[in-house]
Amino acid sequence: MSSFQGIWVPIVTPFHHGAIDFDGLRRLVSHLLEKGVDGIVVCGTTGEAAALGNHEQLAVLDAVLELVPPERVVMGLAGNNLAELLTFQSEILKRSLAGLLVPPPYYIRPSQAGLEAFFKTVADASSVPVILYDIPYRTGIAFEQATLLRIVAHERIVAIKDCGGNPATTLALLSSGKVDVLCGEDHQIFGALCLGAKGAIAASAHVHPELFVTLYQQIRDNRLAAGRTTFFKLLPLIHSLFIEPNPAPVKTALALEGLIHDELRAPMQCSSEATAVRLKEVLAVLENSNR
């Protein structure tokens, strides 16, 4: 099965006048590939998947697959109606891709046994590797450590995007050797990589992705002092990209760089003027430091 390593970008879905902006999407994908990211995650949280119909999600996936080798593309798969989710999964799997990013069913808050049954069902039905997406502050349900370790023992669940917020569980996953750990909290990338995480799925890596790639390579090559310097250079950007609900600040930053329009789907709102000003300042500092 696949191993997921390096910097993966959970790509935003560009919009223009309410519709998916496929020109902007292609421009952004090409930019990220040129900057050396390892892979693209389509229709994750940052991609506003919850605001897209299934047909729109598949159209975004197909557009990305026109530009990115399938072994570098992961598709998000989220929902709480299991029958509908499995039907959509079968549609996705008519395409070649590296894997699926799957969170627990949100809102309904199943038991620990329910979580185990859910992931077993989805993984059993998958012809590609599964990345478990642990993000309790969005799903409303937290894994007990023992539950999570049992779930990731499934042969098709090969990685976890770790946004669980429990350092003890992160350490248990890293030490278990059962699963690749991918950091999902961008401000924790440096520490997670030093502890043995294989990479990150990082929304902030939309902006100056080459620096995130450099950070990963420095830590991979045991150049920790250089990696620390790169991380602290990126930290003001990372903080600024999450001062309002994701992906609003990311889209504002990308619009400032001329890559996409600054537009989200309701009920999501664009960044405030104060955030836009802060992002301009942070981007200017980064540009100057890279000269």
C-alpha positions in Angstrom: 0.0 0.0 0.0 1.0 3.6 -0.5 3.1 5.6 1.9 2.1 9.3 2.3 5.1 11.6 2.9 6.1 15.2 2.5 3.9 18.3 2.1 0.4 17.7 0.8 -1.9 20.7 0.1 -5.6 20.4 0.9 -6.5 22.6 -2.1 -9.1 25.3 -1.9 -11.9 25.3 -4.4 -11.8 28.6 -6.3 -15.2 30.3 -7.1 -16.2 33.1 -9.3 -19.7 34.5 -9.2 -20.8 31.4 -7.3 -19.6 28.8 -9.7 -16.4 26.7 -9.5 -13.6 28.6 -11.2 -11.8 25.9 -13.1 -9.3 28.3 -14.7 -8.3 29.4 -11.2 -8.1 25.8 -10.0 -5.8 24.8 -12.8 -3.7 27.9 -12.3 -3.4 27.1 -8.6 -2.6 23.4 -9.1 0.1 24.3 -11.6 1.6 26.8 -9.2 1.7 24.3 -6.3 3.3 21.6 -8.5 6.0 24.1 -9.7 6.8 24.8 -6.1 7.5 21.2 -5.3 4.6 20.0 -3.1 4.3 16.2 -2.8 0.6 15.9 -3.4 -2.9 17.5 -3.6 -5.9 16.7 -1.4 -9.1 17.5 -3.1 -12.4 18.4 -1.4 -11.2 18.4 2.2 -12.3 20.9 4.8 -10.2 23.6 3.1 -11.8 22.8 -0.2 -15.3 23.7 1.2 -16.5 20.2 0.3 -19.6 20.6 2.5 -20.7 23.4 0.2 -20.3 21.4 -3.0 -22.7 18.9 -4.5 -21.3 15.4 -5.3 -21.3 16.2 -9.0 -19.2 19.4 -8.2 -16.8 17.4 -6.1 -16.2 14.9 -8.9 -15.7 17.7 -11.4 -13.1 19.3 -9.2 -11.4 15.9 -8.8 -11.4 15.3 -12.5 -9.9 18.7 -13.2 -7.1 18.1 -10.7 -6.4 14.6 -12.2 -5.9 16.2 -15.6 -2.8 18.0 -14.2 -1.6 15.8 -11.3 -0.4 12.2 -11.5 -3.0 10.0 -9.7 -0.5 8.7 -7.2 -0.2 12.3 -5.9 -4.0 13.0 -5.5 -6.1 12.2 -2.5 -9.9 12.8 -2.4 -11.9 13.8 0.7 -14.8 11.6 1.5 -17.1 12.9 4.3 -20.6 12.3 5.4 -23.0 10.8 8.0 -25.4 8.9 5.8 -23.4 5.7 5.3 -25.4 4.3 2.4 -25.0 7.6 0.4 -21.3 7.8 1.4 -20.6 4.3 0.1 -22.4 5.1 -3.2 -20.3 8.3 -3.6 -17.1 6.3 -2.7 -17.8 3.9 -5.5 -18.2 6.8 -7.9 -14.9 8.3 -6.8 -13.1 5.0 -7.1 -13.9 4.7 -10.8 -10.9 7.1 -11.0 -7.3 6.3 -10.3 -5.9 8.1 -7.2 -3.6 7.7 -4.3 -6.1 7.5 -1.5 -9.2 8.8 0.3 -9.2 11.2 3.3 -12.0 10.1 5.6 -13.2 11.8 8.8 -15.6 10.3 11.3 -19.3 10.9 10.5 -19.9 14.4 11.8 -22.8 15.7 14.0 -24.3 12.3 14.9 -21.5 11.5 17.4 -21.4 7.7 17.2 -20.0 5.5 20.0 -16.5 4.1 19.9 -17.9 0.8 18.6 -19.8 2.8 16.0 -16.5 4.5 14.9 -14.8 1.2 14.5 -17.7 -0.2 12.4 -17.8 2.9 10.2 -14.1 2.9 9.4 -14.1 -0.9 8.8 -17.0 -0.5 6.4 -15.4 2.3 4.4 -12.0 0.7 4.4 -13.4 -2.7 3.3 -15.1 -1.0 0.4 -12.0 0.9 -0.7 -9.7 -0.2 -3.5 -7.2 2.5 -2.5 -5.5 3.4 0.8 -7.4 5.4 3.4 -6.1 8.3 5.4 -8.1 8.6 8.6 -8.9 12.3 9.4 -9.1 12.9 13.1 -10.5 16.3 13.7 -12.9 16.3 16.7 -13.5 20.1 16.8 -15.3 19.7 13.4 -16.9 16.3 13.7 -18.0 16.5 17.4 -16.6 13.1 18.2 -13.2 12.2 19.7 -11.4 8.8 19.5 -10.3 7.0 22.5 -6.7 6.1 22.0 -7.3 2.3 22.1 -10.1 2.7 19.6 -7.9 4.6 17.2 -5.1 2.1 17.5 -7.5 -0.7 16.7 -8.9 1.1 13.7 -5.5 2.0 12.1 -4.6 -1.7 12.2 -6.8 -2.2 9.2 -4.6 -3.0 6.2 -6.1 -0.3 4.0 -5.8 2.5 6.6 -2.3 3.5 6.1 -2.1 7.1 7.4 -3.8 9.5 9.7 -4.2 13.3 9.4 -3.7 14.2 13.0 -5.8 17.2 14.2 -6.9 15.3 17.4 -5.3 17.7 19.8 -4.1 14.9 22.2 -0.3 14.8 22.4 -0.4 11.4 24.1 -2.4 9.9 21.3 -0.1 11.4 18.7 2.9 9.8 20.5 1.1 6.5 20.7 0.4 6.6 16.9 4.0 7.5 16.1 5.4 4.8 18.3 3.0 2.1 17.2 4.5 1.8 13.7 1.0 0.8 12.4 0.3 4.0 10.5 2.0 7.0 8.9 1.2 10.2 10.8 0.6 13.4 8.9 0.5 16.6 10.8 -2.8 18.4 10.3 -2.3 21.3 12.7 0.1 23.6 10.8 1.6 25.3 13.8 2.7 21.9 15.1 4.5 20.9 11.9 8.1 21.3 13.2 7.5 19.3 16.3 5.5 16.6 14.6 8.2 16.1 11.9 10.9 16.0 14.5 9.0 13.3 16.4 8.7 11.1 13.3 5.6 12.3 11.4 6.0 11.5 7.7 4.7 14.8 6.5 1.8 17.2 6.7 -1.5 18.0 5.1 -1.2 21.8 5.5 -3.7 24.5 4.4 -1.1 27.2 5.0 1.2 25.5 2.4 -0.9 27.1 -0.3 1.2 30.2 0.4 4.9 30.1 -0.2 4.7 26.3 -0.6 8.4 26.1 -1.4 9.2 27.1 2.2 7.1 24.3 3.6 8.8 21.9 1.2 12.2 23.2 2.4 11.1 22.8 6.0 10.1 19.1 5.4 13.4 18.4 3.6 15.5 20.0 6.3 14.0 18.0 9.0 14.1 14.8 6.9 17.8 15.4 6.4 18.4 16.0 10.1 19.2 19.7 9.5 17.2 20.7 12.6 18.8 24.2 13.1 18.0 25.2 9.5 14.5 23.7 9.9 13.9 25.6 13.0 14.9 28.8 11.3 12.5 28.1 8.4 9.7 27.2 10.7 9.9 30.4 12.7 10.0 32.3 9.4 6.7 30.7 8.5 5.0 30.9 11.9 3.6 34.5 11.5 2.1 33.4 8.2 0.6 30.2 9.7 -0.9 32.1 12.6 -2.4 34.8 10.2 -4.0 32.2 8.0 -6.1 30.8 10.9 -7.2 34.0 12.6 -10.6 33.6 10.8 -12.3 30.4 9.8 -10.4 28.4 7.2 -10.2 28.8 4.2 -11.1 32.5 4.2 -7.6 33.9 5.0 -6.0 31.3 2.6 -8.2 32.5 -0.2 -7.4 36.1 0.6 -3.7 35.4 0.5 -4.0 33.6 -2.8 -6.0 36.4 -4.2 -3.3 38.9 -3.1 -0.9 36.7 -5.1 -3.1 36.9 -8.2 -3.9 33.2 -8.3 -7.6 33.0 -7.6 -10.6 35.2 -6.8 -11.3 36.0 -3.1 -14.7 34.2 -2.9 -16.3 31.6 -0.7 -19.7 30.0 -0.6 -22.2 31.0 2.0 -22.4 30.7 4.9 -18.6 31.1 4.8 -17.6 34.7 4.6 -14.5 36.4 3.0 -11.8 37.7 5.3 -12.3 41.0 7.1 -10.4 44.0 6.0 -8.2 43.8 9.1 -7.2 40.3 8.2 -6.5 41.3 4.6 -4.2 44.1 5.8 -2.4 41.8 8.2 -1.9 39.2 5.4 -0.4 41.9 3.1 2.0 42.8 5.8 3.0 39.2 6.6 3.4 38.4 2.9 5.6 41.5 2.4 7.9 40.4 5.2 8.2 36.9 3.7 8.9 38.3 0.3 11.7 40.5 1.7 13.2 37.7 3.6 13.4 35.5 0.5 15.3 38.0 -1.5 
